C-alpha cells in the first residue's frame, strides 16, 4: 500500500481524534472505497488505548449485511494484530420462542444492524435499554459507569429510534458517510476529498462515457478491457448495470439489456440479476440456486475470481457491498438523487490491488485506478487545502489570541453545593432511578460533572437528582451572567493559553470568490482564488482587504504587515560580493488577517444558549497598532438556501447571546470584537471594545482602524 494512502488515512484519524475533543457530534466524510471501515477501527483503537471507560456502538445504517461485514473486518484486524484494543460483538436477535434478547457487557465494540432497532423489534422491547443502562449507570447502582460513543455508519440514512435516545445515552456521536446529509446538520468536520483519495490511489478516477452511448457501447468497452484486466491484474472484472425499481425494471430488462446481452458476440458473458426478492434473482451461469437469499447471490459475485461478468441490480447494492473487481457502471434508471448516485458510483471505484499497488507495472496501475461510468455525473463541491505562509511561526508569533470559557456553578465564590441541596425542601414526588438518570444524561456537562463529584453515595446521588431542576436553574443563572462566569482560558500552571491559526486547514468551495495573495493563507495548490461561505462573508472580506491599501503612518498600512519567506540561515553574514545576507529568502510582505478556517481551529469563545456552545469567529486581524480584531459576520438577507432562517426566534436569541459574550470577552481579553450584520446592502457593525458596545457604519469602522 502506497505511503501516500497510509498517510492520508492516518492524518484523517488524527483529525477525528482532535475534533472529538471539541464537539459532542462530528461528521467524517470520505469517498466509498477510501477505507472508512479501516479508519473507523483505527480511531476506535486509538481511543480505547487511552480511555478504557469508553464503549463503542457502531450502528450500520444501510440495508443488507453491513453490520456483519464490519464485524468480520474488525475481527480480521484484531487477529492480524493491527488493532489489539478492539473487542467486538455483533448484536443479534437469533433467539427461539419466548426467550428474551440478552446483550453481554464485557465487550468494547458493539455492531448494531439496521433492522434490529426498528420500533416493535425484539431488541427494542427492553433489551437495548437494559444494555445501555447497565453500561452507563454509575457504579453505585451496579452499572459500569462507562461512556458510549455512537458511530453512525452510512449516517445519511435516518435513524429516528437511535436519535430519540442520543441525549440520554451517547456522550459522543460520529457520523460516517461518503454522502452525509447536510439537511440534518451533518457538515463535515473531517474529510478526505475525492481528489485526495484518487491522488493517493485509494480509489479509481472516473472516465465518463458519452451521453449518446448505449448499453451496447458499455458492453463493448467491457469486452475490450476484460482480458487486460485478467492478465495484468489477475482479477476478473465486472460491469454493473443499474435498472429502475418497480414496473420500469421489466421494460428495461426485456427491451434494453437482455436484447444486447443475447447477441452472438456476447454469448461468452456471464450475467447475474440481483433484485430485492430472492425468487426473482437470476443468472445464465451454472449457479442457479434460486432459493438462496440475496446475500448469497451477492457473495457469489463479489470474489476477484468470480466468473460473473455483468451484474444487473436495482437499489439493493447502493451501500455496504465491497466488490473491488467492479470497474464499470451503466445506469439505465433515471434518478433525481445525487446522493444516491454517488453511493452507487462508489461500487466501481475501489482499487482491486490496493495493498500491493506499488508492485504493479505502470500499465497495470493505470488499469487498476480507472473506472468507466455512464449516466452519472454527480455534482460535488470541491475542498481546498490551505496553509500558513512559508515560515508559519512568523505568523503564529504575531497572532496570539486570548480565548474565553465559562465556569460552572461550583466556581461561584458564595455557592456551596452541599449547603444548597441541604436547604431544599424534601420532594413530595419520587421518580424511579431510571427516569432520574435519563434527566441527568440530558443535562449539560457542567451539571453532570457536579453530580459525579458530589455523589459519593447513593443517598447523595438521589438527593442531587431530586433537586436537579433547581440546581440547573441556579447553574444557568450563574453561567448566563458572563460578568461572573467568563474567564480567560489558562493552562494547568495558570498561564494564559494563547491561540493562533492552525498551520494547515481547508475549506469547501461555496462560490463567493475573491483573489487574495497577501494575507496569512495560501492555497496548497498555489491558486490565490478563495471561496467564502456567503455573500455577506465575501463582502466583509473585501472590506478588510481594502484596509490593506490604506496608509496610516510612516508608510504603514491599516493592517500590520510582516516579511514572509523562508528564514535565511546566513542572515547577517557577508556574502561573496560584500553584501549582508537578508533575514528572509525571497521575502514578501504579508498582511496579518485571514479567515478562521474551522478545521483544526482553536480560536473560539464559549457562550450559553440551551447548553454550552462555542462561537468560532469568521475573521481575525491585527492592525498596525498591534490591536487584535475579531469578526463574526451575519446577514439578515433571505437566501435561497435558508429562506426562513431569520424569522426564527432562535436566531434572534443567538445574536443577543453572542453580543453578551463578545462584550465581556472584549473586556477580559483586550481584543476588539465585531458582529457586522448585513441588511439589504447596508452594514450595521456592532463593536465591542473594553466591555463597551456601539454600532458603527462602514465608514466609522474604517476610521476607527486608521486611528490609535
PyMOL commands that set and color helices and strands:
alter all, ss='L'
color gray80, all
select helices_A, chain A and resi 3-20+36-50+66-79+114-117+122-124+127-136+139-141+160-164+166-169+182-184+194-199+215-233+247-261+264-266+278-280+294-302+338-348+357-359+362-368+392-398+409-411+417-423+433-442+445-454+458-466+468-479+482-485+535-547+645-647+649-669+698-706
alter helices_A, ss='H'
color red, helices_A
select strands_A, chain A and resi 25-30+54-60+88-91+109-113+147-153+170-177+190-192+205-208+238-242+271-274+282-283+310-313+326-331+370-374+383-388+401-402+404-406+486-488+498-499+504-508+513-515+521-523+529-531+551-553+556-557+561-567+584-591+593-595+605-608+612-615+619-622+628-631+634-635+672-679+682-689+692-696
alter strands_A, ss='S'
color yellow, strands_A
deselect
rebuild
show_as cartoon
